[in-house]
Amino acid sequence: MGLKNKFFDRVAQEKWEEENLSFYACKSKNSKGREKKEIPCPLRTEFQRDRDRIIHSKSFRRLEHKTQVFIAPFGDHYRTRLTHTLEVSQVARTISRALKLNEDLTEAIALGHDLGHTPFGHTGEEALNEIYPQGFYHNQQSLRVVEKLEGEGGLNLTWEVRDGILNHSQEGEAILDPESAYVPHTLEAEVVKLADPLAYVNHDIDDALRAGLIKKADLPRQPLKILGETHRQRISTLVEDIVNSSWEKPHLEMSKDILNSFNNLRNFMYEKVYECNILLKEVKKARRLIRDLYQFYLKNPRFLPDNFRENIEKEGVDRVVVDYIAGMTDRYALREYEKYFLPQGWG
């Protein structure tokens, strides 16, 4: 049934984008489209549809129970992969709106960028990368989720959203590295790639302070002097600098002092938090759990769910096992490990 009144419908929104967004923005009407053609929605633009599909997906809901940094933390206020995703989306949307970019495209990429993350955060990713012969990277898995695994054969997202999901990864390099292995093809995707580390460095400082891994006095003074003493101040400084430095330019930029200060703060977090001995104890346990589950399912594929087993002939058992483990939440992985590797009561 078609629309009888002239609301701010898809056509009107596409016209608004053409008239109001930056020359460098990606307009939804000019999208390269989907692998499978679909009838356009009367109300929503193509990028709005992608955002909605991601939010309604099971993979998105599972992010609530996947580790950000702290494995199985006791406390209600530590970030999860879902809250990290929402913070990235907020930062990215603010930048995108201020630069007159396509906020809907930015939001869709941000909400989908970590759908392929494993249980136990980067620990699970590193474990699968070590044992899976083809290698494992969460950005590539996120793309695989939206193209093949979610729903019935994928979400059929637009090319621009899939490009942004794949190319958000930093691979451990300094931000805005011109030699990055992953190069986004829209300015909106560049925004998400930059908003990701801005969000996680700052919210991980907050969580590390709460956990007692560091004290405020441990934080390096030079970056704080430039960026700000508080989470709110640092985010504001970084976002405003990106907007000021990138206005009406074809790529995102940051001023030299702000960029260097942020990379120094990020390096501090890797040295003092992400790789600290206290976390490494739990990391070793999580790595062993992932490796044991991988070997178990490889030898016993009959224990895989039916919808995964049916893909073995086409994809290969190792690929299917990786997909299954990568999709697990922390608590589900722990339950599976307990079921297959720990003694069970009976009687």
N, C-alpha and C positions, 0 to 999 in steps of 0.2 A: 504494500500500500504506500503510495507516494505522499510527500508532504503537500498539504493544501495551502499552507501559509508560508510566507517568505521569512523564515527564521534566519539566524546567523548560521546557515547551513554550510555544507562542505564547499560549495561553489563560492559562496560569499567569503568564507575564510581563505580560500585559495586566492581570491582577488585581493583580500586584505594583506596577505603575505607579499604579493607582488608589489603592492603600493607602499608598504610600511617597513618591510624587513631590509636589512643591509644588502648591498650588491653581492656580498660574499656569502650570504645565507643560502642554505639549501631549501628551496621552495618545494613544498609537498607535491605540487602539480608537476614538477619537473623530475620527480623520482624515477630512477631507472626501473622501478617496478619489482614485481614478485616473480619467482620462478614459475608459479602457476597463476595464471591470470584470474582475477576475481572481479565481480561486479562492484563498482565503487559504493561506499556507504553514503547515503543521502545527507547524513549529519556530520560525520567525522572525516577528517583528512586521513591520508594513508598512514602518516606517522602516528596519529592519535589511535588508529586501529591497532598498530603494532604495540604501542604502550599498553593498551587494554589487554591484548592477548598475553603479554608478558605478566602483567599483574594477576591475571586469572589462572596462570599456569601452576601446576603442582610443583615444578622446580622452583618457582619463586617462593611459594609457601614454605618449602623445606629449608630455605635460607635462615629461617627463624631459629633452627636448631643445628646450625653449623658454626664452628668456631671462627672467630675473627683472629685473635691472637692467643687468648688464654683458654687452654683446654679444660673443659668441664669446670668452670669457675664457680665458687660458692658466693653468690651475690646476685641481686636482681638488676644491677646497673651496668654490668660489663657489656660491651658491644658484642653483637653477634654478626654473622655475615649479612643478615637482613638489615639490621640497624645501620651497619656500614653502608650498605647499598642506598638506603634512604638518605643518609648524610651526603653521600656522593651526589645523588640526584639533586638535593637542595643546593649544594655549592654550584653544581654545573648549571642549574636553571638560572641562578642569580647572575652568573657570568654571561650566559647566553642571552638572557633578556636585556642586560645592560648593553651588550654589543649588537643588539637588534638581530640576533640569529634566530634560528627556528627552535623555539623552546620545546616543542613537541618531539622533534627528532632527538634533541639533546636528552630529554627525559627518558625516551624509549631506550636509547643506548645505555644510559646510566642504570636503569632498572634491570637491564638484561646482562650487564657486563660480567657479573659473577655467577651466572646460573650454572656454570660447569664446575664450580669449586667443589672440592672434595670435603669429606668430613675431616675435622681437625686442621682446617685451614691449609696454609702452605706446607705444613708437615705432611699431610696426606698427598698433596700434589708432588712433593719431592720424593716420597716413597714410591708412588706409582711411576714416576719418571725413571727411577732407578731400576725397577723390575720389569716394566713393560718394554719389550724390545723396540717398539716404534716411538717410544718416548711419550711423555704426557705433560701438557701445558694447559692450565685452566682456561685461558682465553680461547684456545682451539676447542676445548671441550664445551665451553659456553656456546660457541658457534654450532657445534655438533648437536647440542641439546635443542636449539631452536630450529635447526634444519632437519633433524631426523628423529630425535628421541622423545621430545615432548608431544603429547597428544597423539594423533594418528598420522605419523609421518612428518612431524614438525609443525611449526607455527606459520610457515609460509610468509615470513617477514620481508619487508622491502630490502633492496640491496644496500641502501645507506645504513640501515640499522644493523644489518649483519656485518657490514664493513667496520662500523664503530665498535661492535662487540669484539671482533677479532683483534682489532688494532689498538685496544686500550692498554695493552700490557706494556710495562716498563722493563721487564726482564732484569731487574736489579740495577739498571743504569740510572745515572743522574737524570732528573727531569729536564725536558726540552733538549735532550741529546740529539744533535743532528744526524748521528749515526745509528739511531734506533733501528732495531730489527723490524719493528712494526710501525708502519706509516699510515695514519688515517687519511681518507680521501675527502673528508668534509671538515669544515671548521667546527661544526657541532661535535664531531668525534674527537677533534683535538681538545675541545673543552672538557669532555669526559676523561680523556687520558690525563689531563692536568688536574682535574678536580679529584680524581681517585687518590693520588698521594697526598694532596692537600688535606683531604678528609682523614685518611688513615693515620698520618703522622700526628696530627693534632688530637684526634680522639684516642689514639693509643697512648699518648702522653698522659691523658686524663685517666685511662684505665691503669697504666703502670704506676701512677702516683697512688691511686686507690688501692692497688694490690701491695704497695710497699716495696716494689722492685726498685724504685728510685725515689729520691726526695727532690723537692723543688730546687734545693740548693745544688743538686747534681746537674741540672740542666745547663748547657753551655751559655755563658753570659752574652757573647757577641750576637748570636741569632735572636735571643730574647730582646736585646736592646734595640735591634732593628725591627723585629716582627711584632713584639708585644709580649707582655708577661702572662697574659691569660689566653685561654682557648679562643674566646670571642675576639680579642684584639688581634691575635695572629691570623685568624680566618679573614677578618675584615681587611687587614693590611695586605694579605696575599691576593684576595679577590679584587680589591681596588687597584692594586698595582697591575694585575693582568688586564683589567679593563682599560686603564689609562695607557698601558704600553701597547695594547693590541687594537685600539680603536681605528677602524677603517683600514685595517691591514689584512692581507690574505692568509696570514698565519699568526698564531698566538705568540706573544712575547712577554718577557718580564724584565724589569730593570736589573742591572748587574748585581747591585747590593742585595736586593730582595732575593734573587735567584740563588746567589751564593750562600746567603744566610739560611734559606730553606734547605738547600742540599746539605749544609753542615748539620742542621738539626736532624735531618733524615739519617745522615751517617751516624750521629749519636745514638739514635733509636736502634739502628741495626746492631751497633756494638754493645750497648748497655742493656737493651731490652730483648730484642728479637733473638739474639744469640747468647743470652745470659745463662749461667749454669742452672739456675732454678727452673727455668722453662725447659732447658735441654733434657732434664730428667724425665719430664712428661712427654717431650718430643720423642725420645727413644722408645717409650712404651707405645706411643701412637704409631710410630713407624713399624714396629714389630707387629702390631695388630693388623695394619694394612697389608703387610707382606704375608702374614699367615692366612688372612682371608683370601688374598689373591691366589696363593698356592692351593688352598683348600678347594675353591670353586673351580680352579683349573683342572684339578684331579677329579672333582665330583660335580660336574655341571648339572646333574639331575636335581641338585638342590637349588638351582636358580629358578626364579619365577617363570611361569609359562611364557609370558610375553618377551622375556629375554632369551629363553631357550630356543624359541622359534627363529631367532636371528643367527644362531650359531653357524648354520650351513652357509649362509651368505656372508657373514662378517668375520667368522672365525671365533673360536671359543675365547681366546685371550682378549680380543676386542670387546666382546660381550661382557666378560668378567670385569674389565676396566670400567665400562659404562655403568654396570650395576653398582660397583663399589663407589665410584665417583658420585653417584646420585644419592648415596646414603647420608642421613644425618648422623651426627656424633652418637646420639643415643641408640639409633638403630644399629650402627656398626658395633657398638659395645654389646648390644643384645645378641647379635649374630655371633660375635666372638665368644661370648659366654655360652651360647647354645652348643657350639661345635668344639670348643677347646677347654671348657671348665667342667668339672664333675657336676652332674645334675642329681638332685634329690629324687627319690622314687618311693613308692609304697602306696 
